[in-house]
Amino acid sequence: MTLLSSPRARPALIEAFTAPSGFGDQTLRDRRPDAIELLGGIPDPSVLPTAELAEATARVLAQPGAPALQYSRTEGIPALREWIAAREGVAVERVLITNGGFHGLAIAVQAVLERGDLVAVDNPVFPLFLRGLQLADARVLPIPVGAEGLDVDALAAQLRAGARPAAVYTVPEFHNPSQSSLPTARRRQLVDLAERYGFVVFADDPYRELRFAGEPESLTPFHESDHVIHVNTFTKTLGPGLRLGWVVLPERLIPDAVALRSRQDSHSSTFVQAVVAESLTSDARLFDRVLGRARSLYKTRAGALAEALGAEAPGEFEVTVPEGGLFLWPRLRDDRIDPDRLAADASAEGVEYQRGSFFPSGPGTDADRHLRLAYGDTSEERLREAAARLGRAVARQR
């Protein structure tokens, strides 16, 4: 990924990086019938609160006058916003309900950016965000992501050299694809830079609640600043089909964001909001129970996959077991192994994954030497089999 300078070139270049997550090179898509797919960050059905949502749906529909089937406020229904505000530790006025995480990012882009603005982004970056930047015909400045998330020092160097982004986009917790997290101290440094240079941080945080090891990082630096839009979603916790998320806005951006939303789809589904609010507020421990099940399951699966890679392809991958999230980001140790050929050989063996080259990247990253392996909706047995198949694919190049 390079800095975009020609307005005519921007959409085509960004479009080249924006295939939907879960889809890669179509030449690799002729799969065996028993293919194991480790492609997308999909929650396992067993940890989703299906029974509780069904019961809440019945209660919501039984309410006199069926308010859940009527129009509601642009900002979202009060009960859901209040629950989110309490969990985030912010004033309820700052919470705007959205149709999932990407919708929240789209609102952030449209509320903050002018056409042609420069936006600093993770390097490598979640491709779908670049599609959102087409809304503003934005230029892109890649900032490396390392073991501690976005390289704030590299960003500071770009700013000192004269770069003036209108916004900085990052996934601060269990980064997609690199699985790293931005430490609290670095978050403070990022916010300090935002306030000094006048840009807005788009903090895209869908994996935050899926921490299964280590100590959680603080949201305080993000929430105390009027230069951060914090984006979150129920996609990875309660289910992507709900299409329900939220943004925590700085007070100064609330009027613009609400006005923008009122000119789009007016508001998120009253019915879905009501069902989720009823589920979460009628049982104060429900969400934490859901998270407990999910964290335990994903911890087991992440560990099993990492262990199996070491056993089935000894010495071939550099693997860091994540502390949360839904992805493993192993790196090929041997530069003689061609990652594209490996992906094709793995497909022939019956395992599909997202190549590191799928994630747009610029100088200073070795993303193309990585594999992104998603373990959320795949059983431990199938993960071990996937590792065995990957081991056989690696052996083909020996």
Contacts in CASP RR format, 6 or more apart in sequence:
PFRMAT RR
TARGET T0000
AUTHOR 0000-0000-0000
METHOD contacts of the structure
MODEL  1
MTLLSSPRARPALIEAFTAPSGFGDQTLRDRRPDAIELLGGIPDPSVLPT
AELAEATARVLAQPGAPALQYSRTEGIPALREWIAAREGVAVERVLITNG
GFHGLAIAVQAVLERGDLVAVDNPVFPLFLRGLQLADARVLPIPVGAEGL
DVDALAAQLRAGARPAAVYTVPEFHNPSQSSLPTARRRQLVDLAERYGFV
VFADDPYRELRFAGEPESLTPFHESDHVIHVNTFTKTLGPGLRLGWVVLP
ERLIPDAVALRSRQDSHSSTFVQAVVAESLTSDARLFDRVLGRARSLYKT
RAGALAEALGAEAPGEFEVTVPEGGLFLWPRLRDDRIDPDRLAADASAEG
VEYQRGSFFPSGPGTDADRHLRLAYGDTSEERLREAAARLGRAVARQR
1 17 0 8 1.000
1 123 0 8 1.000
1 125 0 8 1.000
1 140 0 8 1.000
1 142 0 8 1.000
1 360 0 8 1.000
1 361 0 8 1.000
1 362 0 8 1.000
2 13 0 8 1.000
2 142 0 8 1.000
2 362 0 8 1.000
3 139 0 8 1.000
3 140 0 8 1.000
3 141 0 8 1.000
3 142 0 8 1.000
4 10 0 8 1.000
4 13 0 8 1.000
4 14 0 8 1.000
4 138 0 8 1.000
4 139 0 8 1.000
4 140 0 8 1.000
5 139 0 8 1.000
7 116 0 8 1.000
7 137 0 8 1.000
10 116 0 8 1.000
10 134 0 8 1.000
10 137 0 8 1.000
10 138 0 8 1.000
10 139 0 8 1.000
11 134 0 8 1.000
11 137 0 8 1.000
14 130 0 8 1.000
14 131 0 8 1.000
14 133 0 8 1.000
14 134 0 8 1.000
14 140 0 8 1.000
15 131 0 8 1.000
15 134 0 8 1.000
17 125 0 8 1.000
17 127 0 8 1.000
17 130 0 8 1.000
17 360 0 8 1.000
18 127 0 8 1.000
18 128 0 8 1.000
18 130 0 8 1.000
18 131 0 8 1.000
18 134 0 8 1.000
19 127 0 8 1.000
19 358 0 8 1.000
20 128 0 8 1.000
21 39 0 8 1.000
21 40 0 8 1.000
21 41 0 8 1.000
21 126 0 8 1.000
21 127 0 8 1.000
21 128 0 8 1.000
21 354 0 8 1.000
22 39 0 8 1.000
22 40 0 8 1.000
22 354 0 8 1.000
23 39 0 8 1.000
24 354 0 8 1.000
24 355 0 8 1.000
24 358 0 8 1.000
25 340 0 8 1.000
25 343 0 8 1.000
25 355 0 8 1.000
27 344 0 8 1.000
28 343 0 8 1.000
28 344 0 8 1.000
28 347 0 8 1.000
28 352 0 8 1.000
29 347 0 8 1.000
30 347 0 8 1.000
31 347 0 8 1.000
31 350 0 8 1.000
31 352 0 8 1.000
32 348 0 8 1.000
32 349 0 8 1.000
32 350 0 8 1.000
34 350 0 8 1.000
35 347 0 8 1.000
35 350 0 8 1.000
35 351 0 8 1.000
35 352 0 8 1.000
36 350 0 8 1.000
36 351 0 8 1.000
36 352 0 8 1.000
36 378 0 8 1.000
36 382 0 8 1.000
36 383 0 8 1.000
36 385 0 8 1.000
36 386 0 8 1.000
36 389 0 8 1.000
37 352 0 8 1.000
37 378 0 8 1.000
38 351 0 8 1.000
38 352 0 8 1.000
38 353 0 8 1.000
38 354 0 8 1.000
38 373 0 8 1.000
38 374 0 8 1.000
38 375 0 8 1.000
38 378 0 8 1.000
38 383 0 8 1.000
38 386 0 8 1.000
39 352 0 8 1.000
39 353 0 8 1.000
39 354 0 8 1.000
39 374 0 8 1.000
40 326 0 8 1.000
40 354 0 8 1.000
40 374 0 8 1.000
41 236 0 8 1.000
41 326 0 8 1.000
41 327 0 8 1.000
41 374 0 8 1.000
41 376 0 8 1.000
41 377 0 8 1.000
42 240 0 8 1.000
42 326 0 8 1.000
42 374 0 8 1.000
42 376 0 8 1.000
42 377 0 8 1.000
43 235 0 8 1.000
43 236 0 8 1.000
43 237 0 8 1.000
43 239 0 8 1.000
43 240 0 8 1.000
43 294 0 8 1.000
43 326 0 8 1.000
43 376 0 8 1.000
43 377 0 8 1.000
44 294 0 8 1.000
44 297 0 8 1.000
44 298 0 8 1.000
44 376 0 8 1.000
44 377 0 8 1.000
45 377 0 8 1.000
46 293 0 8 1.000
46 297 0 8 1.000
47 290 0 8 1.000
47 293 0 8 1.000
47 294 0 8 1.000
47 297 0 8 1.000
48 238 0 8 1.000
48 239 0 8 1.000
48 290 0 8 1.000
49 238 0 8 1.000
49 279 0 8 1.000
49 286 0 8 1.000
49 290 0 8 1.000
52 279 0 8 1.000
52 283 0 8 1.000
52 286 0 8 1.000
53 238 0 8 1.000
53 275 0 8 1.000
53 276 0 8 1.000
53 279 0 8 1.000
55 279 0 8 1.000
56 275 0 8 1.000
56 276 0 8 1.000
56 278 0 8 1.000
56 279 0 8 1.000
56 282 0 8 1.000
57 275 0 8 1.000
59 278 0 8 1.000
59 282 0 8 1.000
60 68 0 8 1.000
60 271 0 8 1.000
60 274 0 8 1.000
60 275 0 8 1.000
60 278 0 8 1.000
61 68 0 8 1.000
67 270 0 8 1.000
67 274 0 8 1.000
68 270 0 8 1.000
68 271 0 8 1.000
68 273 0 8 1.000
68 274 0 8 1.000
68 275 0 8 1.000
69 270 0 8 1.000
69 271 0 8 1.000
70 270 0 8 1.000
71 266 0 8 1.000
71 267 0 8 1.000
71 270 0 8 1.000
72 267 0 8 1.000
72 270 0 8 1.000
72 273 0 8 1.000
73 267 0 8 1.000
74 96 0 8 1.000
74 258 0 8 1.000
74 261 0 8 1.000
74 262 0 8 1.000
74 266 0 8 1.000
74 267 0 8 1.000
75 81 0 8 1.000
75 95 0 8 1.000
75 96 0 8 1.000
75 97 0 8 1.000
75 258 0 8 1.000
75 267 0 8 1.000
76 96 0 8 1.000
76 97 0 8 1.000
76 267 0 8 1.000
76 268 0 8 1.000
76 273 0 8 1.000
77 97 0 8 1.000
77 270 0 8 1.000
77 273 0 8 1.000
77 274 0 8 1.000
77 277 0 8 1.000
78 92 0 8 1.000
79 274 0 8 1.000
79 277 0 8 1.000
79 278 0 8 1.000
79 281 0 8 1.000
80 97 0 8 1.000
80 273 0 8 1.000
80 274 0 8 1.000
80 276 0 8 1.000
80 277 0 8 1.000
80 280 0 8 1.000
81 92 0 8 1.000
81 95 0 8 1.000
81 97 0 8 1.000
81 246 0 8 1.000
82 92 0 8 1.000
83 277 0 8 1.000
83 280 0 8 1.000
83 281 0 8 1.000
84 95 0 8 1.000
84 97 0 8 1.000
84 246 0 8 1.000
85 91 0 8 1.000
85 92 0 8 1.000
85 94 0 8 1.000
85 95 0 8 1.000
87 287 0 8 1.000
88 95 0 8 1.000
88 219 0 8 1.000
88 223 0 8 1.000
88 230 0 8 1.000
88 232 0 8 1.000
88 248 0 8 1.000
89 219 0 8 1.000
89 223 0 8 1.000
90 223 0 8 1.000
90 248 0 8 1.000
93 251 0 8 1.000
93 254 0 8 1.000
94 248 0 8 1.000
94 249 0 8 1.000
94 250 0 8 1.000
94 251 0 8 1.000
94 254 0 8 1.000
95 246 0 8 1.000
95 247 0 8 1.000
95 248 0 8 1.000
95 249 0 8 1.000
96 107 0 8 1.000
96 246 0 8 1.000
96 247 0 8 1.000
96 249 0 8 1.000
96 254 0 8 1.000
96 257 0 8 1.000
96 258 0 8 1.000
96 261 0 8 1.000
97 244 0 8 1.000
97 245 0 8 1.000
97 246 0 8 1.000
97 267 0 8 1.000
97 268 0 8 1.000
97 273 0 8 1.000
98 104 0 8 1.000
98 107 0 8 1.000
98 233 0 8 1.000
98 244 0 8 1.000
98 245 0 8 1.000
98 246 0 8 1.000
98 247 0 8 1.000
98 268 0 8 1.000
99 243 0 8 1.000
99 244 0 8 1.000
99 245 0 8 1.000
99 265 0 8 1.000
99 268 0 8 1.000
99 269 0 8 1.000
100 233 0 8 1.000
100 234 0 8 1.000
100 235 0 8 1.000
100 243 0 8 1.000
100 244 0 8 1.000
100 245 0 8 1.000
101 204 0 8 1.000
101 206 0 8 1.000
101 231 0 8 1.000
101 232 0 8 1.000
101 233 0 8 1.000
101 235 0 8 1.000
101 245 0 8 1.000
102 128 0 8 1.000
102 132 0 8 1.000
103 243 0 8 1.000
103 245 0 8 1.000
104 231 0 8 1.000
104 245 0 8 1.000
104 246 0 8 1.000
104 247 0 8 1.000
105 129 0 8 1.000
105 132 0 8 1.000
105 169 0 8 1.000
105 202 0 8 1.000
105 204 0 8 1.000
105 231 0 8 1.000
106 132 0 8 1.000
106 135 0 8 1.000
107 247 0 8 1.000
107 257 0 8 1.000
107 260 0 8 1.000
107 261 0 8 1.000
108 167 0 8 1.000
108 200 0 8 1.000
108 202 0 8 1.000
108 229 0 8 1.000
108 231 0 8 1.000
108 247 0 8 1.000
108 257 0 8 1.000
109 132 0 8 1.000
109 133 0 8 1.000
109 135 0 8 1.000
109 136 0 8 1.000
109 138 0 8 1.000
109 167 0 8 1.000
109 202 0 8 1.000
110 135 0 8 1.000
110 136 0 8 1.000
110 260 0 8 1.000
111 229 0 8 1.000
111 253 0 8 1.000
111 256 0 8 1.000
111 257 0 8 1.000
111 260 0 8 1.000
112 166 0 8 1.000
112 167 0 8 1.000
112 200 0 8 1.000
112 202 0 8 1.000
112 229 0 8 1.000
112 253 0 8 1.000
113 119 0 8 1.000
113 133 0 8 1.000
113 135 0 8 1.000
113 136 0 8 1.000
113 138 0 8 1.000
113 166 0 8 1.000
113 167 0 8 1.000
114 136 0 8 1.000
114 166 0 8 1.000
115 136 0 8 1.000
115 137 0 8 1.000
116 136 0 8 1.000
116 137 0 8 1.000
116 138 0 8 1.000
116 139 0 8 1.000
117 136 0 8 1.000
117 138 0 8 1.000
117 139 0 8 1.000
117 165 0 8 1.000
117 166 0 8 1.000
117 167 0 8 1.000
118 138 0 8 1.000
118 139 0 8 1.000
118 140 0 8 1.000
118 141 0 8 1.000
118 163 0 8 1.000
118 164 0 8 1.000
118 165 0 8 1.000
118 166 0 8 1.000
119 133 0 8 1.000
119 136 0 8 1.000
119 138 0 8 1.000
119 139 0 8 1.000
119 140 0 8 1.000
119 141 0 8 1.000
119 165 0 8 1.000
119 166 0 8 1.000
119 167 0 8 1.000
119 168 0 8 1.000
119 169 0 8 1.000
120 141 0 8 1.000
120 142 0 8 1.000
120 143 0 8 1.000
120 155 0 8 1.000
120 158 0 8 1.000
120 163 0 8 1.000
120 165 0 8 1.000
120 167 0 8 1.000
120 168 0 8 1.000
120 169 0 8 1.000
120 199 0 8 1.000
121 129 0 8 1.000
121 130 0 8 1.000
121 140 0 8 1.000
121 141 0 8 1.000
121 142 0 8 1.000
121 143 0 8 1.000
121 168 0 8 1.000
121 169 0 8 1.000
121 170 0 8 1.000
122 142 0 8 1.000
122 143 0 8 1.000
122 145 0 8 1.000
122 150 0 8 1.000
122 169 0 8 1.000
122 170 0 8 1.000
122 171 0 8 1.000
122 175 0 8 1.000
123 142 0 8 1.000
123 143 0 8 1.000
123 144 0 8 1.000
123 145 0 8 1.000
123 360 0 8 1.000
123 361 0 8 1.000
123 362 0 8 1.000
123 364 0 8 1.000
123 365 0 8 1.000
124 145 0 8 1.000
124 177 0 8 1.000
124 178 0 8 1.000
124 356 0 8 1.000
124 359 0 8 1.000
124 360 0 8 1.000
124 361 0 8 1.000
124 362 0 8 1.000
124 365 0 8 1.000
124 367 0 8 1.000
125 142 0 8 1.000
125 169 0 8 1.000
125 359 0 8 1.000
125 360 0 8 1.000
125 361 0 8 1.000
126 171 0 8 1.000
126 176 0 8 1.000
126 177 0 8 1.000
126 204 0 8 1.000
126 359 0 8 1.000
127 358 0 8 1.000
127 359 0 8 1.000
127 360 0 8 1.000
129 169 0 8 1.000
129 204 0 8 1.000
130 140 0 8 1.000
130 360 0 8 1.000
133 140 0 8 1.000
141 158 0 8 1.000
141 163 0 8 1.000
141 165 0 8 1.000
142 360 0 8 1.000
142 361 0 8 1.000
142 362 0 8 1.000
142 363 0 8 1.000
143 150 0 8 1.000
143 151 0 8 1.000
143 154 0 8 1.000
143 155 0 8 1.000
143 158 0 8 1.000
143 168 0 8 1.000
144 150 0 8 1.000
144 151 0 8 1.000
144 154 0 8 1.000
144 364 0 8 1.000
144 365 0 8 1.000
145 151 0 8 1.000
145 170 0 8 1.000
145 175 0 8 1.000
145 178 0 8 1.000
145 180 0 8 1.000
145 365 0 8 1.000
146 178 0 8 1.000
146 180 0 8 1.000
147 180 0 8 1.000
147 320 0 8 1.000
148 180 0 8 1.000
148 181 0 8 1.000
148 182 0 8 1.000
148 183 0 8 1.000
148 186 0 8 1.000
149 170 0 8 1.000
149 172 0 8 1.000
149 175 0 8 1.000
149 178 0 8 1.000
149 180 0 8 1.000
149 181 0 8 1.000
149 182 0 8 1.000
149 186 0 8 1.000
150 168 0 8 1.000
150 170 0 8 1.000
150 172 0 8 1.000
150 182 0 8 1.000
150 186 0 8 1.000
150 190 0 8 1.000
152 182 0 8 1.000
152 186 0 8 1.000
152 189 0 8 1.000
152 190 0 8 1.000
152 193 0 8 1.000
155 168 0 8 1.000
155 190 0 8 1.000
155 193 0 8 1.000
156 189 0 8 1.000
156 193 0 8 1.000
159 193 0 8 1.000
159 197 0 8 1.000
164 197 0 8 1.000
164 199 0 8 1.000
165 197 0 8 1.000
165 199 0 8 1.000
166 199 0 8 1.000
166 200 0 8 1.000
167 199 0 8 1.000
167 200 0 8 1.000
167 201 0 8 1.000
167 202 0 8 1.000
168 190 0 8 1.000
168 194 0 8 1.000
168 199 0 8 1.000
168 200 0 8 1.000
168 201 0 8 1.000
168 202 0 8 1.000
169 202 0 8 1.000
169 204 0 8 1.000
170 182 0 8 1.000
170 190 0 8 1.000
170 201 0 8 1.000
170 202 0 8 1.000
170 203 0 8 1.000
170 204 0 8 1.000
171 204 0 8 1.000
171 205 0 8 1.000
171 206 0 8 1.000
171 207 0 8 1.000
172 181 0 8 1.000
172 182 0 8 1.000
172 187 0 8 1.000
172 203 0 8 1.000
172 204 0 8 1.000
172 205 0 8 1.000
172 208 0 8 1.000
172 217 0 8 1.000
172 222 0 8 1.000
173 181 0 8 1.000
173 182 0 8 1.000
173 205 0 8 1.000
173 207 0 8 1.000
173 208 0 8 1.000
173 211 0 8 1.000
173 217 0 8 1.000
174 180 0 8 1.000
174 181 0 8 1.000
174 207 0 8 1.000
174 208 0 8 1.000
174 210 0 8 1.000
174 211 0 8 1.000
174 322 0 8 1.000
174 323 0 8 1.000
174 324 0 8 1.000
174 325 0 8 1.000
174 326 0 8 1.000
174 327 0 8 1.000
175 181 0 8 1.000
176 207 0 8 1.000
176 327 0 8 1.000
176 372 0 8 1.000
177 327 0 8 1.000
177 329 0 8 1.000
177 354 0 8 1.000
177 356 0 8 1.000
177 359 0 8 1.000
177 367 0 8 1.000
177 370 0 8 1.000
177 372 0 8 1.000
178 329 0 8 1.000
178 370 0 8 1.000
179 320 0 8 1.000
179 322 0 8 1.000
179 324 0 8 1.000
179 325 0 8 1.000
179 327 0 8 1.000
179 328 0 8 1.000
179 329 0 8 1.000
181 217 0 8 1.000
181 323 0 8 1.000
182 190 0 8 1.000
182 217 0 8 1.000
183 217 0 8 1.000
184 217 0 8 1.000
184 218 0 8 1.000
184 220 0 8 1.000
184 221 0 8 1.000
187 217 0 8 1.000
187 218 0 8 1.000
187 221 0 8 1.000
187 222 0 8 1.000
188 221 0 8 1.000
190 201 0 8 1.000
190 221 0 8 1.000
191 201 0 8 1.000
191 221 0 8 1.000
191 222 0 8 1.000
191 224 0 8 1.000
191 225 0 8 1.000
191 227 0 8 1.000
191 228 0 8 1.000
193 199 0 8 1.000
194 200 0 8 1.000
194 201 0 8 1.000
194 225 0 8 1.000
194 227 0 8 1.000
194 228 0 8 1.000
195 225 0 8 1.000
195 227 0 8 1.000
198 227 0 8 1.000
199 227 0 8 1.000
200 227 0 8 1.000
200 228 0 8 1.000
200 229 0 8 1.000
200 250 0 8 1.000
200 253 0 8 1.000
201 222 0 8 1.000
201 225 0 8 1.000
201 227 0 8 1.000
201 228 0 8 1.000
201 229 0 8 1.000
202 229 0 8 1.000
202 231 0 8 1.000
203 222 0 8 1.000
203 228 0 8 1.000
203 229 0 8 1.000
203 230 0 8 1.000
203 231 0 8 1.000
204 231 0 8 1.000
205 230 0 8 1.000
205 231 0 8 1.000
205 232 0 8 1.000
206 231 0 8 1.000
206 232 0 8 1.000
206 233 0 8 1.000
206 235 0 8 1.000
206 236 0 8 1.000
207 236 0 8 1.000
207 324 0 8 1.000
207 325 0 8 1.000
207 326 0 8 1.000
208 216 0 8 1.000
208 232 0 8 1.000
209 236 0 8 1.000
209 237 0 8 1.000
209 291 0 8 1.000
210 236 0 8 1.000
210 237 0 8 1.000
210 291 0 8 1.000
210 294 0 8 1.000
210 295 0 8 1.000
210 298 0 8 1.000
210 324 0 8 1.000
210 325 0 8 1.000
210 326 0 8 1.000
211 295 0 8 1.000
211 323 0 8 1.000
211 324 0 8 1.000
211 325 0 8 1.000
212 295 0 8 1.000
212 296 0 8 1.000
212 298 0 8 1.000
212 299 0 8 1.000
212 302 0 8 1.000
212 323 0 8 1.000
212 324 0 8 1.000
212 325 0 8 1.000
213 299 0 8 1.000
213 322 0 8 1.000
213 323 0 8 1.000
213 324 0 8 1.000
214 323 0 8 1.000
219 230 0 8 1.000
221 228 0 8 1.000
222 228 0 8 1.000
222 230 0 8 1.000
222 248 0 8 1.000
223 230 0 8 1.000
223 248 0 8 1.000
225 250 0 8 1.000
226 250 0 8 1.000
226 251 0 8 1.000
226 252 0 8 1.000
226 253 0 8 1.000
227 250 0 8 1.000
228 250 0 8 1.000
229 247 0 8 1.000
229 248 0 8 1.000
229 249 0 8 1.000
229 250 0 8 1.000
229 253 0 8 1.000
230 247 0 8 1.000
230 248 0 8 1.000
231 246 0 8 1.000
231 247 0 8 1.000
232 245 0 8 1.000
232 246 0 8 1.000
232 247 0 8 1.000
232 248 0 8 1.000
233 244 0 8 1.000
233 245 0 8 1.000
233 246 0 8 1.000
234 242 0 8 1.000
234 244 0 8 1.000
234 245 0 8 1.000
234 276 0 8 1.000
235 241 0 8 1.000
235 242 0 8 1.000
235 243 0 8 1.000
235 244 0 8 1.000
235 245 0 8 1.000
236 325 0 8 1.000
236 326 0 8 1.000
237 287 0 8 1.000
237 290 0 8 1.000
237 291 0 8 1.000
237 294 0 8 1.000
238 244 0 8 1.000
238 276 0 8 1.000
238 279 0 8 1.000
238 290 0 8 1.000
242 272 0 8 1.000
242 276 0 8 1.000
243 268 0 8 1.000
243 269 0 8 1.000
243 272 0 8 1.000
244 268 0 8 1.000
244 269 0 8 1.000
244 272 0 8 1.000
244 273 0 8 1.000
244 276 0 8 1.000
245 268 0 8 1.000
247 257 0 8 1.000
249 257 0 8 1.000
261 267 0 8 1.000
279 286 0 8 1.000
280 286 0 8 1.000
280 287 0 8 1.000
295 324 0 8 1.000
297 376 0 8 1.000
298 324 0 8 1.000
298 325 0 8 1.000
298 326 0 8 1.000
298 375 0 8 1.000
298 376 0 8 1.000
299 324 0 8 1.000
300 380 0 8 1.000
301 375 0 8 1.000
301 376 0 8 1.000
301 378 0 8 1.000
301 379 0 8 1.000
301 380 0 8 1.000
301 383 0 8 1.000
302 321 0 8 1.000
302 322 0 8 1.000
302 324 0 8 1.000
302 325 0 8 1.000
302 328 0 8 1.000
302 375 0 8 1.000
303 321 0 8 1.000
304 380 0 8 1.000
304 383 0 8 1.000
304 384 0 8 1.000
305 328 0 8 1.000
305 373 0 8 1.000
305 375 0 8 1.000
305 383 0 8 1.000
305 384 0 8 1.000
305 386 0 8 1.000
305 387 0 8 1.000
306 319 0 8 1.000
306 321 0 8 1.000
306 328 0 8 1.000
306 330 0 8 1.000
308 383 0 8 1.000
308 384 0 8 1.000
308 386 0 8 1.000
308 387 0 8 1.000
308 388 0 8 1.000
309 316 0 8 1.000
309 317 0 8 1.000
309 319 0 8 1.000
309 328 0 8 1.000
309 330 0 8 1.000
309 387 0 8 1.000
309 390 0 8 1.000
310 316 0 8 1.000
310 317 0 8 1.000
310 319 0 8 1.000
310 387 0 8 1.000
311 387 0 8 1.000
312 384 0 8 1.000
312 387 0 8 1.000
312 388 0 8 1.000
312 390 0 8 1.000
312 391 0 8 1.000
313 387 0 8 1.000
313 390 0 8 1.000
313 391 0 8 1.000
313 394 0 8 1.000
315 333 0 8 1.000
316 332 0 8 1.000
316 333 0 8 1.000
316 334 0 8 1.000
316 337 0 8 1.000
316 391 0 8 1.000
316 394 0 8 1.000
317 330 0 8 1.000
317 331 0 8 1.000
317 332 0 8 1.000
317 333 0 8 1.000
317 371 0 8 1.000
318 330 0 8 1.000
318 331 0 8 1.000
318 332 0 8 1.000
318 333 0 8 1.000
319 328 0 8 1.000
319 330 0 8 1.000
319 331 0 8 1.000
320 329 0 8 1.000
321 328 0 8 1.000
322 328 0 8 1.000
322 329 0 8 1.000
326 374 0 8 1.000
326 375 0 8 1.000
326 376 0 8 1.000
327 372 0 8 1.000
327 373 0 8 1.000
327 374 0 8 1.000
327 375 0 8 1.000
328 371 0 8 1.000
328 372 0 8 1.000
328 373 0 8 1.000
328 375 0 8 1.000
329 370 0 8 1.000
329 371 0 8 1.000
329 372 0 8 1.000
329 373 0 8 1.000
330 370 0 8 1.000
330 371 0 8 1.000
330 373 0 8 1.000
331 366 0 8 1.000
331 369 0 8 1.000
331 370 0 8 1.000
332 339 0 8 1.000
332 342 0 8 1.000
332 369 0 8 1.000
332 370 0 8 1.000
332 371 0 8 1.000
335 369 0 8 1.000
336 397 0 8 1.000
337 394 0 8 1.000
337 397 0 8 1.000
338 397 0 8 1.000
339 355 0 8 1.000
339 356 0 8 1.000
339 357 0 8 1.000
339 368 0 8 1.000
339 369 0 8 1.000
339 371 0 8 1.000
340 355 0 8 1.000
340 357 0 8 1.000
341 397 0 8 1.000
342 371 0 8 1.000
342 393 0 8 1.000
342 394 0 8 1.000
342 397 0 8 1.000
343 353 0 8 1.000
343 355 0 8 1.000
345 393 0 8 1.000
345 396 0 8 1.000
345 397 0 8 1.000
346 352 0 8 1.000
346 353 0 8 1.000
346 389 0 8 1.000
346 390 0 8 1.000
346 393 0 8 1.000
348 393 0 8 1.000
349 389 0 8 1.000
349 390 0 8 1.000
349 392 0 8 1.000
349 393 0 8 1.000
350 389 0 8 1.000
351 386 0 8 1.000
351 389 0 8 1.000
351 390 0 8 1.000
351 393 0 8 1.000
353 371 0 8 1.000
353 372 0 8 1.000
353 373 0 8 1.000
353 374 0 8 1.000
354 371 0 8 1.000
354 372 0 8 1.000
354 373 0 8 1.000
354 374 0 8 1.000
355 368 0 8 1.000
355 371 0 8 1.000
355 372 0 8 1.000
356 367 0 8 1.000
356 368 0 8 1.000
356 369 0 8 1.000
356 370 0 8 1.000
356 371 0 8 1.000
356 372 0 8 1.000
357 367 0 8 1.000
357 368 0 8 1.000
358 372 0 8 1.000
359 367 0 8 1.000
359 372 0 8 1.000
361 367 0 8 1.000
361 368 0 8 1.000
371 390 0 8 1.000
373 386 0 8 1.000
375 383 0 8 1.000
378 386 0 8 1.000
END
